[in-house]
C-alpha cells in the first residue's frame, strides 16, 4: 500500500511523537520501581527507557528533516537524515548495553537481593501493555512509510518487551525462588540483547548511507517489469539505491541510431511512467545509447545485458 509523501511524513512524525510520550511515561514509572526494588534488571530497563526517550527525540528530528523537500543544496532530498538518526540511536543502545552489563557484573561479584517484587512486577506489566500499543502503531507506520528511523526506534521497543519480561522473571526467581543471581544474570542477558538489536538497526542504516544496491529480489522484479517493454533493448548498467523512503534508479538502454530524439523521448516517457507506477516514490533516470554502442573498456561498473541475465535466471 502506498501513501502520498505528505501523508507518509505525517505518519512518521506521529509515530515519533507517540514513542516520546510512551518513553516519558515509562521513565517516570521505572524510576519509581528501581528505587523500590533495587533490581539491576529494573535499573537496566530504566536506563533503556531513558535512552529510548533521547533516541525518540532524535527520531522525531530525523523524520522531520527527511520530510523536507529537495532544495538547491540537497537536490536528492533529505532522506538520509533518517539513517543518521538511526545511527545515533544505535550508539545510545550500545552505551546502554555497556552500562547495564557493567552494573550486572558488579552485582554478581558483590551480591545483593531485590526488594518490593510486587511493585516491580506491576510496573513491568504496565510497561508491557504500553509498549505493545506503541509497537502496533509503529508497525502500521513502517508498512506505509518504510521509515528507517522509525524502524530503528521499533527495535528499541521490541527489546523493551523482552526487557520487561526479563525483569518480571528476575524478580520472581530472586524473591520467591531464592535465586539471588537471577537478577544480574538477566541484566547481562538484557545487555546482550540490546547489542544484538543495535547491530541489526545499524545494518540497514549503513546500507542506506553507503547507497547499497536493492535486494536481489526487488532488483530482479524491476528488470522483469522493464522487460515487458519491447521497445527497450540491452538494458545495462542498472544502479539502484534507497535514501529514506525514496528509491533512486538509473540504467542504460539501446535505441535505434536512426530514431529521432522526439521518438526516443516518447518511448522513455512511457517506460518511466509504467515503472514508476509499480515502484512509487522512485526517481528514475534512463540513459539512451545508440544501438551497437560499446561502453569504454576498463570500467568496473559496466554491467551486462540485464534482460539476458533474466532469461538465464541469474
DAGI-V848567 format. One record per pair of residues at least 6 apart in sequence whose C-alpha atoms are under 6 Angstrom apart, sorted by the first residue. I is the first residue (numbers start at 0). GAP is how many residues later the second one is. D is the distance in whole Angstrom. If there is no record, write none. Layout:
i->{I,I}
gap->{GAP,GAP}
d->{D,D}
//
This chain:
i->{7,8,10,14,15,15,19,19,22,22,26,26,29,32,33,33,35,36,36,36,37,38,40,40,40,41,43,54,57,58,58,61,61,61,62,65,65,65,68,69,69,78,78,79,79,81,81,81,82,85,85,89,93,96,96,99,100,100,103,103,103,107,112,116,120,123,127,145,146,151,169,169,172,173,207,207,210,211,212,212,213,213,232,232,233,233,233,234,234,234,234,235,235,235,235,235,236,236,236,236,237,237,238,238,239,239,240,240,245,245,246,247,247,248,249,249,249,250,251,251,251,252,252,253,253,253,253,254,254,255,255,256,256}
gap->{137,58,130,123,40,44,33,36,26,30,22,23,16,87,8,9,80,77,78,79,76,75,126,142,146,125,56,34,27,26,90,19,20,23,19,12,13,15,8,6,7,164,165,163,164,66,67,162,122,63,66,108,101,94,97,91,87,90,80,83,84,76,67,54,47,40,33,99,98,49,12,13,6,6,34,35,30,29,27,28,26,27,20,21,19,20,71,17,18,70,71,16,67,68,69,70,14,15,65,66,12,13,10,11,8,9,6,7,35,36,35,34,35,35,34,35,36,35,34,35,36,35,36,34,35,36,37,35,36,34,35,33,34}
d->{5,6,6,6,6,5,6,6,6,5,6,6,5,5,6,6,6,5,4,5,5,5,5,6,5,6,5,5,6,6,6,5,5,5,6,5,4,5,6,6,4,5,4,5,5,6,5,6,5,5,6,5,6,4,6,6,5,6,4,5,6,6,6,6,5,5,6,6,6,5,5,5,5,5,6,6,5,6,5,5,6,6,6,5,6,6,5,6,5,5,5,5,6,6,5,6,5,6,5,5,6,4,6,5,6,5,6,5,5,6,4,6,5,5,6,5,6,5,6,5,6,5,6,6,5,5,5,5,5,6,5,5,6}
//
